[in-house]
Amino acid sequence: KTVTTIASGAIAAAVLMSSAATAQTALRGASLFDEEHAYTKTLREFERLVGEKYDGEVSFDISLNGELGDESDFVTFLQQGVAIDYAIMAPSNMATFAPSIPLMDMPFLFRDLEHWDTALSSGVMAPLEAELLEKANIRVIGYAGGGVRNLASAEPIGNMDELTGHKMRVMGAPIQAQIFDAINAAPSAIAYNEVYNAIQTGVIAGFENEAASIQNLKFYEVAPNITLTRHAITVRPLVMSESTFSGLPEDLQAAVLEAGAEAGAFGRELESRQDGEKLQEMIDAGQIQVQEFDGRAQLLDLVVPVQDAYAAELGATDLLEAIRAQ
Ligand code: MAV
């Protein structure tokens, strides 16, 4: 059997052509980052596991470094069943097609890493997955993630006064803007691949992200002040376009589902373990300054009513309670 794992571009095309005689199924993926990020490593582990579990012929072609755009592009491709077959998607970047899915990664949802891990392993997210499948034609096959999301800004933001009116980029889901609005920041939804320039040119003063991505895309060059708001833990559903999945042979479908769950667990362990290390590496390299946020408990008080109202609007109050109770 042939398992081909390649990067995109001219060489990839050539390899694909030469293996076309043997490769029965060619699957295309996309990553925002290079091979060093846990995001890409999770996709690579998925590929490896599918190859191990499936007896037939399958090849993988992954576009790295955001060559195919950012997640707001990936979601359209997946929904339409074009250009890519599998990817990792922040739930809040899938809001256009499934309004309830950002409930999974709204800020201040998880108390800590243990809560996050229990919730993602529990099956409690099943109703959200069902809506994503039905409305967006996208199937969740596993959960990776685990980086803690903090504020990153051009100037230090250490307390409520400094946060008030702070112009920051948030992900495209309305609930993200509502939550940062509730804590008195001035959020705007900007595409991820425009964030660096927007900060550099002063259109915004900062954004929020996890250490691995701040390091990988060198966001510290324009936003070297990290405030440990610890407002979210990155949730990275591994997803496949249902148009692709439904066309796969049954034994490959089974391999994909198993590999997705296992690669997700691999990614969760990796990214959560590396999170503190990556922050420390940037501190040691003099790339970032880190400070606590003075008054974090107050943030939580401001946010909970917004979370409740969002869930109520979606008819998902019981689900929100179930996630909180994990
Ligand atoms: C992080 O780098 C990742 O979680 C990625 O999945 C998101 O697209 C991105 O943030 C973002 O903020 O849009």
Residues whose N, C-alpha, C, O or C-beta is under 5 A from the ligand:
A	BS01	MAV	E71 A90 M171 Y192 E208 S213 T234
